[in-house]
């Protein structure tokens, strides 16, 4: 079963897309140096949905299809599958194979498949699919990252400057503190403190807080204590980055499985992003953006705030020219 009190899909999906370069540098370092990072990656979620929609592949978790370019000019496609189920899935490797060949068949491009496994089973690490019959054989292998294995590298995670070290620590501590929420509050505050101490920008602090807060949910009494401690932390460091955001919006966005709450959470993030980048004039777009109910479109707007230069460019994301 999935974690009963945590909805992993959206936070993983958002953090991968927002910090994709850091994601690759942390989880697929052999590819990092070969990618031309002067050309922005293209996220092709709709294309992935179209390619696999007819296959009975079971529930999907935070799958991403990304088009990148290599330094030698080659166009390459990367499939990222973040798997957070906590029970064995016999067909997982087959699902990775189906994604791979369907995308290759459709686009005739080199495809790299990467699975990030966030489950808590030590011996489950599928990395290949194949068969052989009468001279015909398939031997498909894909890259696998097992988050659980990072427990043995905790000191390295603490020393890392890559923000995905924080992501992994938050994920592992969420699993570890399922039955000890007081301990979870302690680690949650420690991770948030790191965001300030390591000099992240306000936008980065808020983005990673969103991920950590979504994963490391607390009961109401501990949640109140956490917010009091957070306010004290921000006052002591003279950085009101998080407590300036409406708490109710973050709480609504974290509630699992409810699209209307996810929508409100995204709108809160968009409001903050508009104000950070464009000042009060940016908030003039909120009324029309608030009319949008499609979660994927809202995610695109949230991500687009980081790359656009003008409000008109941002408007083109959800109101393209006819």
Buried (B, 14 or more C-beta within 10 A) or exposed (E): EBBEBBBBBBBBBBBBBBBBEBBBBBBBEEBBEEBEBEBEBEBBBEBBEEBBEEEEBEEBBBBBBBBBBBEEEEEBBBBBBBBBBBEEBEBBBBBBBBBBEBBBEEBEEEBBBBBBBBBBEEEBBBBEBEEEEEEEEEEBEBBBBBBBEBBEEEEEBEEBEBBBBBBBBBBBBBBBBEEEBEEBBBBBBEBBBBBBEEEBEBBBBBBBBBBBBBBBBBEEEBBEBBBEBBEEBBEEEEBEBBBEBEBEBBBBBBBBEBEEBBBBBBBBBBBBBBBBBBEEEBBEBBEEBBEBEEBEBBBBBBBBBEEBEEBEEBBEBBEEEE
